[in-house]
Amino acid sequence: MQTPTLFALLLLLILVAYGTGFSRAISAARSRGGVRSLASLPSYYGVHTALWCGLPALVILGVWLAFDDAIIRALVLGGVTDRPESLSGQNLLYAQIQNLAAGNLVGEATPQLSAAAAHLNSLRQSGQWLQTALILILAIGLGAYALLRVTPELRAREKVEKVLRAILLMCACAAIFTTVGILLSVLFESVRFFQAVPVSEFLFGLHWSPQMALRADQVGSSGAFGAVPLFTGTLMVSAIAMLVAVPVGLMSAIYLAEYASKRVRAFAKPLIEILAGVPTVVYGFFAALTVAPFIRDLAQSVGLEASSESALAAGLVMGVMIIPFVSSLSDDVINAVPQSLRDGALGLGSTRSETVRKVVIPAALPGIVGGVLLAVSRAIGETMIVVMAAGLAANLTANPLESVTTVTVQIVTLLVGDQEFDSPKTLAAFALGLMLFISTLILNFIALYVVKKYREQYD
């Protein structure tokens, strides 16, 4: 039985187990005077039976799917006598066996490959039957066991809540472990990079040329890894974006929260938030085909030199993309300000604009600052717009009309294509990722600290 079919059948068994456990609890309660004789509601008995039926089977199915391919691969390659020693060679050989097993191999197949392909098909078929039998026997057996335990004295609610708490804890731990795993993987590779390139050169070097040098007279005999041009390019593009997003987003939030009618708000707020759903590649097209040529022509008309790809074009379009983040967060924070503060200011004779400037904005300022910092983190991590509108040149410049690059763009550039993960060129991407991770983490901590500290002041 195929895995999707088995999964659908398992879901059906879970539903049947729930209904059977619910009905058995009702039947047991009927002979004792009603539902009040049960230690828990009948629905908890149904959920208890469904958990016994489905949860262990789903766990076994997940473990099976995680290790099934690796075990089959090891068994198939173990039967090949002249398999290559290198991992890439073994991957190529196993791909040929898979193609032959699927009937997609072009040309003559050796007897050894044919035998391996037949072995692969046999293992897959046997594995599917074994998987189906194991999952169904486990689900039906444990479901029947749980059904036999359904008695009025069974505290099903406590047992169900205990399992659900364990599931919630596992989900929370999965998120934490994922974050820790990402950090450690980046950290270990960054340590390898810093063993080849000094930290001082990376943080304070003014030349970025990660391609390994071919001659001794090139910049750096083993490549130049000064990341200052990348940091300055990232800061420049992000600063231009925030100069667009913060005023426009904040003013639109103030208008929607304090001045707009309900009809205008119901129309304008979703329209602004649509900008957040536009793919970044669309923004990149717009920046590369419309904004960047317009800025170049405008600069040349006033006698300035401008590149076809510029930090200004990328920053302007990125600012438009970030407007919904600032606007939506600021609008929610402004609406959370107690109405009593507004009423008190108006009762003392303040005008509406004075109330907004001197009462509402100061009260909502912590949340606004937190939203702005989160928007900055979003701007720092943007890639596609910068690739298409600002270019790939690592120029150390303060002129927004010139081409620049950012940290995220260089990470993508370094990891594209076939790369050896032992060279400083590729490992530099992990060092840049570590710097990006640290900077965005610091901004998020600052945002949370500001919001937490000043929110208590106004509560």
C-alpha positions as CSV (number, residue, x, y, z in Angstrom):
1,M,0.0,0.0,0.0
2,Q,1.3,3.4,-0.9
3,T,2.1,5.8,1.9
4,P,-0.6,8.4,1.1
5,T,-3.2,5.7,1.0
6,L,-1.9,4.2,4.2
7,F,-2.0,7.7,5.8
8,A,-5.6,8.2,4.7
9,L,-6.6,4.8,6.0
10,L,-5.0,5.6,9.3
11,L,-6.9,8.9,9.6
12,L,-10.1,6.9,8.9
13,L,-9.2,4.4,11.7
14,I,-8.6,7.4,14.1
15,L,-12.1,8.7,13.3
16,V,-13.6,5.3,13.8
17,A,-11.8,5.0,17.1
18,Y,-13.1,8.3,18.3
19,G,-16.7,7.4,17.4
20,T,-16.4,4.0,19.0
21,G,-14.9,5.3,22.2
22,F,-17.6,8.0,22.4
23,S,-20.4,5.5,21.9
24,R,-18.9,3.1,24.4
25,A,-18.7,5.8,27.0
26,I,-22.4,6.8,26.4
27,S,-23.4,3.1,26.7
28,A,-21.5,2.7,29.9
29,A,-23.1,5.8,31.3
30,R,-26.6,4.8,30.3
31,S,-26.5,1.8,32.6
32,R,-25.4,3.9,35.6
33,G,-27.9,6.7,35.3
34,G,-26.5,9.1,32.7
35,V,-23.4,11.0,31.7
36,R,-23.0,12.4,35.2
37,S,-21.7,9.0,36.3
38,L,-18.7,9.3,34.1
39,A,-15.4,10.7,35.4
40,S,-15.0,12.7,32.2
41,L,-17.2,13.9,29.3
42,P,-17.8,11.3,26.6
43,S,-15.8,13.3,24.1
44,Y,-12.7,12.8,26.2
45,Y,-13.2,9.0,26.0
46,G,-13.4,9.3,22.2
47,V,-10.2,11.4,22.1
48,H,-8.5,9.0,24.4
49,T,-9.3,6.0,22.2
50,A,-8.3,8.0,19.1
51,L,-4.9,8.9,20.6
52,W,-4.1,5.3,21.4
53,C,-5.1,4.3,17.9
54,G,-3.4,7.0,15.9
55,L,-0.5,8.5,17.8
56,P,1.9,5.5,18.1
57,A,1.1,4.5,14.5
58,L,1.9,8.0,13.3
59,V,5.1,8.1,15.2
60,I,6.2,4.7,13.8
61,L,5.2,5.9,10.3
62,G,7.2,9.1,10.6
63,V,10.3,7.1,11.8
64,W,9.8,4.6,9.0
65,L,9.7,7.3,6.3
66,A,12.7,9.1,7.8
67,F,15.0,6.0,7.7
68,D,13.4,3.8,5.0
69,D,15.4,5.3,2.0
70,A,18.7,5.3,3.9
71,I,18.3,1.6,4.9
72,I,17.3,0.5,1.4
73,R,20.2,2.5,-0.2
74,A,22.7,0.8,2.2
75,L,21.3,-2.7,1.4
76,V,21.3,-2.1,-2.3
77,L,24.8,-0.6,-2.5
78,G,26.0,-3.3,-0.1
79,G,25.2,-5.9,-2.7
80,V,27.3,-4.2,-5.4
81,T,30.8,-5.6,-5.3
82,D,32.7,-2.9,-7.3
83,R,31.0,0.2,-5.9
84,P,33.1,3.4,-5.8
85,E,34.6,4.6,-2.5
86,S,33.8,8.3,-2.9
87,L,30.4,9.6,-1.8
88,S,29.7,11.3,-5.1
89,G,30.5,8.1,-7.0
90,Q,28.1,6.2,-4.8
91,N,25.4,8.8,-5.3
92,L,25.8,8.5,-9.1
93,L,25.7,4.7,-8.9
94,Y,22.5,4.7,-6.8
95,A,20.9,7.2,-9.2
96,Q,21.6,4.8,-12.1
97,I,20.1,1.9,-10.2
98,Q,17.0,4.0,-9.4
99,N,16.6,5.0,-13.0
100,L,17.0,1.4,-14.1
101,A,14.4,0.3,-11.5
102,A,12.0,2.9,-12.8
103,G,12.7,2.0,-16.4
104,N,14.3,5.3,-17.3
105,L,17.9,4.2,-17.9
106,V,19.0,4.8,-21.5
107,G,21.3,2.3,-23.0
108,E,22.6,-1.2,-22.1
109,A,22.6,-2.1,-18.4
110,T,25.2,-4.4,-16.9
111,P,24.1,-7.6,-15.2
112,Q,25.2,-6.2,-11.9
113,L,23.1,-3.0,-12.3
114,S,20.1,-5.2,-13.4
115,A,20.5,-7.3,-10.3
116,A,20.8,-4.2,-8.0
117,A,17.7,-2.7,-9.7
118,A,15.7,-5.9,-9.1
119,H,16.9,-6.0,-5.5
120,L,15.8,-2.3,-5.1
121,N,12.3,-3.1,-6.4
122,S,12.1,-6.1,-4.2
123,L,13.1,-4.2,-1.1
124,R,10.7,-1.4,-1.8
125,Q,7.8,-3.8,-2.3
126,S,8.6,-5.7,0.8
127,G,9.0,-2.5,2.7
128,Q,5.6,-1.3,1.7
129,W,3.9,-4.5,2.7
130,L,5.8,-4.6,6.0
131,Q,5.0,-0.9,6.6
132,T,1.3,-1.4,5.9
133,A,1.0,-4.5,8.1
134,L,2.9,-2.9,11.0
135,I,1.0,0.3,11.0
136,L,-2.4,-1.3,10.7
137,I,-1.8,-4.0,13.3
138,L,-0.4,-1.3,15.7
139,A,-3.4,1.1,15.1
140,I,-6.1,-1.6,15.4
141,G,-4.5,-3.4,18.4
142,L,-3.9,-0.3,20.5
143,G,-7.3,1.1,19.5
144,A,-8.9,-2.1,20.7
145,Y,-6.9,-2.0,23.9
146,A,-8.0,1.6,24.6
147,L,-11.6,0.7,23.8
148,L,-11.5,-2.1,26.4
149,R,-10.3,0.4,29.0
150,V,-13.3,2.7,28.6
151,T,-15.1,2.6,31.9
152,P,-17.0,5.2,33.9
153,E,-14.1,5.3,36.4
154,L,-11.4,6.1,33.7
155,R,-10.3,9.8,34.1
156,A,-10.0,10.3,30.3
157,R,-9.7,14.0,30.5
158,E,-6.6,14.0,32.6
159,K,-4.9,11.4,30.4
160,V,-5.8,13.4,27.2
161,E,-4.6,16.7,28.6
162,K,-1.4,15.1,29.7
163,V,-0.7,13.8,26.2
164,L,-1.7,17.2,24.6
165,R,0.7,19.0,27.0
166,A,3.4,16.6,26.0
167,I,2.7,17.3,22.3
168,L,2.7,21.1,22.9
169,L,6.0,20.8,24.7
170,M,7.5,18.8,21.9
171,C,6.4,21.4,19.4
172,A,7.9,24.2,21.4
173,C,11.1,22.2,21.8
174,A,11.2,21.5,18.1
175,A,11.2,25.3,17.4
176,I,13.9,25.9,19.9
177,F,16.1,23.0,18.7
178,T,15.7,24.1,15.1
179,T,16.9,27.6,16.1
180,V,19.8,26.2,18.1
181,G,20.7,23.8,15.2
182,I,20.7,26.6,12.7
183,L,22.9,28.7,15.0
184,L,25.4,25.8,15.7
185,S,25.7,24.8,12.0
186,V,26.5,28.4,11.0
187,L,28.8,28.8,14.0
188,F,30.9,25.7,13.3
189,E,31.4,26.6,9.7
190,S,32.2,30.2,10.6
191,V,34.9,28.9,13.0
192,R,36.4,27.0,10.2
193,F,36.4,30.2,8.1
194,F,38.1,32.2,10.8
195,Q,40.8,29.6,11.1
196,A,41.8,30.5,7.5
197,V,41.0,34.2,7.5
198,P,41.7,36.4,10.5
199,V,38.6,38.0,12.2
200,S,40.2,41.4,12.0
201,E,40.6,41.2,8.2
202,F,37.0,40.0,7.9
203,L,35.5,42.7,10.1
204,F,37.7,45.6,9.1
205,G,39.0,44.8,5.7
206,L,38.1,47.2,2.9
207,H,38.3,44.8,-0.1
208,W,35.9,42.0,-0.8
209,S,37.0,39.6,-3.5
210,P,36.3,36.0,-2.3
211,Q,37.4,34.4,-5.6
212,M,40.7,32.6,-4.9
213,A,43.6,34.5,-6.6
214,L,45.4,32.9,-9.4
215,R,48.5,35.1,-9.3
216,A,50.6,36.5,-6.4
217,D,50.1,40.0,-7.6
218,Q,46.3,39.9,-7.3
219,V,44.6,41.5,-4.3
220,G,45.3,39.0,-1.6
221,S,47.2,35.8,-2.6
222,S,44.3,33.8,-1.2
223,G,41.4,36.2,-1.9
224,A,40.3,39.3,-0.1
225,F,37.6,38.9,2.5
226,G,37.1,42.4,4.0
227,A,33.4,42.6,4.6
228,V,33.2,46.4,5.3
229,P,31.9,47.1,1.8
230,L,29.1,44.6,2.4
231,F,28.2,46.0,5.7
232,T,28.1,49.6,4.4
233,G,26.0,48.5,1.4
234,T,23.6,46.7,3.7
235,L,23.3,49.7,6.0
236,M,22.9,52.2,3.0
237,V,20.1,50.2,1.3
238,S,18.4,49.5,4.7
239,A,18.6,53.2,5.7
240,I,17.1,54.4,2.4
241,A,14.3,51.8,2.8
242,M,13.5,53.0,6.3
243,L,13.5,56.6,5.3
244,V,10.7,55.7,2.9
245,A,8.8,53.1,5.1
246,V,8.8,54.8,8.5
247,P,7.3,58.2,7.6
248,V,4.8,56.8,5.1
249,G,3.9,53.8,7.3
250,L,3.6,55.8,10.5
251,M,1.5,58.6,8.9
252,S,-0.8,56.2,7.3
253,A,-1.2,54.4,10.6
254,I,-2.1,57.6,12.4
255,Y,-4.6,58.6,9.7
256,L,-6.3,55.2,9.7
257,A,-6.4,55.0,13.5
258,E,-7.4,58.6,14.4
259,Y,-8.9,60.4,11.4
260,A,-10.3,57.9,8.9
261,S,-13.9,56.9,8.9
262,K,-14.9,53.2,9.3
263,R,-15.7,53.0,5.6
264,V,-12.3,54.4,4.5
265,R,-10.5,52.3,7.1
266,A,-12.2,49.1,5.9
267,F,-11.1,49.9,2.4
268,A,-7.6,51.4,2.9
269,K,-6.1,49.1,5.5
270,P,-6.5,45.8,3.5
271,L,-5.3,47.7,0.4
272,I,-2.1,48.7,2.2
273,E,-1.5,45.3,3.5
274,I,-1.8,43.8,0.0
275,L,1.7,45.2,-0.5
276,A,3.0,42.7,2.0
277,G,1.7,39.8,-0.1
278,V,3.4,40.9,-3.3
279,P,6.4,38.5,-4.0
280,T,9.8,40.2,-3.6
281,V,10.8,39.1,-7.1
282,V,8.0,41.3,-8.4
283,Y,9.4,44.2,-6.5
284,G,12.7,43.4,-8.0
285,F,11.4,43.5,-11.5
286,F,9.7,46.8,-10.8
287,A,12.9,48.2,-9.4
288,A,15.1,46.9,-12.2
289,L,12.9,47.9,-15.1
290,T,11.2,51.0,-13.9
291,V,12.7,52.7,-10.8
292,A,16.5,52.2,-11.6
293,P,16.3,53.6,-15.2
294,F,14.1,56.5,-14.0
295,I,16.7,57.4,-11.3
296,R,19.6,57.1,-13.8
297,D,17.9,59.3,-16.3
298,L,16.9,61.8,-13.7
299,A,20.4,62.0,-12.3
300,Q,21.9,62.5,-15.8
301,S,19.4,65.2,-16.5
302,V,20.8,67.3,-13.6
303,G,24.4,66.5,-14.4
304,L,25.1,63.6,-12.0
305,E,26.6,60.3,-12.8
306,A,24.4,57.4,-11.8
307,S,24.7,53.7,-12.4
308,S,22.0,51.5,-14.0
309,E,21.9,49.6,-10.7
310,S,22.0,51.8,-7.6
311,A,21.4,51.6,-3.9
312,L,18.8,54.3,-4.2
313,A,16.6,52.3,-6.5
314,A,16.8,49.2,-4.3
315,G,16.2,51.2,-1.1
316,L,13.2,53.0,-2.5
317,V,11.4,49.9,-3.7
318,M,12.4,48.0,-0.5
319,G,10.9,50.9,1.5
320,V,7.6,50.5,-0.4
321,M,7.7,46.8,0.4
322,I,8.2,47.4,4.1
323,I,5.4,50.1,4.4
324,P,2.8,47.5,5.4
325,F,4.9,46.2,8.3
326,V,5.4,49.6,9.8
327,S,1.8,50.7,9.1
328,S,0.1,47.6,10.4
329,L,2.2,47.3,13.6
330,S,1.8,51.0,14.3
331,D,-1.9,51.0,13.7
332,D,-2.4,48.1,16.1
333,V,-0.3,49.9,18.8
334,I,-2.1,53.2,18.3
335,N,-5.5,51.5,18.6
336,A,-4.3,49.8,21.8
337,V,-3.9,53.1,23.5
338,P,-6.8,53.5,26.1
339,Q,-9.6,55.7,24.9
340,S,-9.6,57.3,28.4
341,L,-6.3,59.1,27.6
342,R,-7.8,60.6,24.5
343,D,-11.0,61.6,26.3
344,G,-8.9,63.2,29.1
345,A,-6.8,65.3,26.7
346,L,-9.9,66.4,24.7
347,G,-11.7,67.3,28.0
348,L,-8.8,69.5,29.0
349,G,-9.2,71.5,25.8
350,S,-6.6,69.9,23.5
351,T,-7.4,69.7,19.8
352,R,-7.4,66.4,18.0
353,S,-4.0,66.9,16.5
354,E,-2.6,68.0,19.8
355,T,-4.1,64.8,21.4
356,V,-2.4,62.7,18.8
357,R,1.0,64.4,19.0
358,K,1.2,64.8,22.8
359,V,-0.8,61.9,24.2
360,V,-1.4,59.1,21.7
361,I,2.0,59.0,20.0
362,P,4.0,59.1,23.3
363,A,1.8,56.4,24.7
364,A,2.2,54.2,21.6
365,L,5.9,55.1,21.1
366,P,7.3,51.8,22.5
367,G,5.3,49.7,20.2
368,I,6.1,51.9,17.3
369,V,9.8,51.7,18.0
370,G,9.5,47.9,18.3
371,G,7.7,47.7,15.0
372,V,10.3,49.9,13.3
373,L,13.2,47.7,14.6
374,L,11.4,44.6,13.3
375,A,11.0,46.3,9.9
376,V,14.7,47.1,9.9
377,S,15.4,43.4,10.5
378,R,13.2,42.6,7.5
379,A,15.1,45.2,5.4
380,I,18.5,43.8,6.3
381,G,17.5,40.3,5.3
382,E,16.0,41.2,1.9
383,T,17.9,39.7,-1.1
384,M,15.9,39.6,-4.3
385,I,15.3,43.4,-4.7
386,V,19.0,44.1,-4.1
387,V,20.2,41.5,-6.6
388,M,18.0,42.9,-9.3
389,A,18.2,46.7,-8.5
390,A,21.5,47.3,-6.7
391,G,23.9,44.8,-8.4
392,L,26.6,42.5,-7.2
393,A,29.6,45.0,-7.0
394,A,31.1,45.2,-3.5
395,N,31.8,49.0,-3.7
396,L,32.8,50.9,-0.6
397,T,31.0,54.1,-1.3
398,A,28.6,56.6,0.3
399,N,27.0,57.6,-3.0
400,P,23.5,56.1,-3.2
401,L,23.6,56.4,-7.0
402,E,26.4,53.8,-7.3
403,S,26.0,50.1,-7.4
404,V,26.5,48.3,-4.1
405,T,25.8,44.8,-2.7
406,T,24.6,43.5,0.6
407,V,25.4,40.6,3.0
408,T,22.5,38.5,1.9
409,V,23.3,38.9,-1.8
410,Q,26.8,37.7,-1.3
411,I,25.6,34.7,0.7
412,V,23.5,33.7,-2.2
413,T,26.3,34.4,-4.7
414,L,28.8,32.3,-2.8
415,L,26.6,29.3,-2.4
416,V,25.2,29.1,-5.9
417,G,26.5,26.2,-8.1
418,D,28.9,23.4,-7.3
419,Q,31.0,24.5,-4.4
420,E,33.7,22.9,-2.2
421,F,32.8,23.5,1.4
422,D,36.5,23.4,2.4
423,S,37.5,26.6,0.7
424,P,37.4,30.0,2.4
425,K,35.3,31.3,-0.5
426,T,32.4,29.1,0.4
427,L,32.9,29.2,4.2
428,A,32.7,33.0,3.9
429,A,29.0,32.7,3.3
430,F,28.6,31.1,6.8
431,A,30.6,33.9,8.4
432,L,28.4,36.5,6.7
433,G,25.3,34.5,7.8
434,L,26.6,34.6,11.4
435,M,27.0,38.4,11.3
436,L,23.6,38.7,9.8
437,F,22.1,36.4,12.5
438,I,23.8,38.4,15.3
439,S,22.7,41.8,14.0
440,T,19.0,40.8,13.5
441,L,19.0,39.0,16.8
442,I,20.3,42.2,18.5
443,L,17.6,44.3,16.8
444,N,14.9,41.9,17.9
445,F,16.1,41.9,21.5
446,I,16.2,45.7,21.5
447,A,12.7,45.8,20.1
448,L,11.3,43.4,22.7
449,Y,13.2,45.3,25.5
450,V,11.8,48.7,24.4
451,V,8.2,47.3,24.1
452,K,8.4,45.5,27.5
453,K,9.9,48.3,29.4
454,Y,7.8,51.2,28.3
455,R,4.5,49.3,28.0
456,E,4.6,48.7,31.8
457,Q,4.9,52.5,32.2
458,Y,1.6,53.2,30.5
459,D,-0.4,50.2,31.8
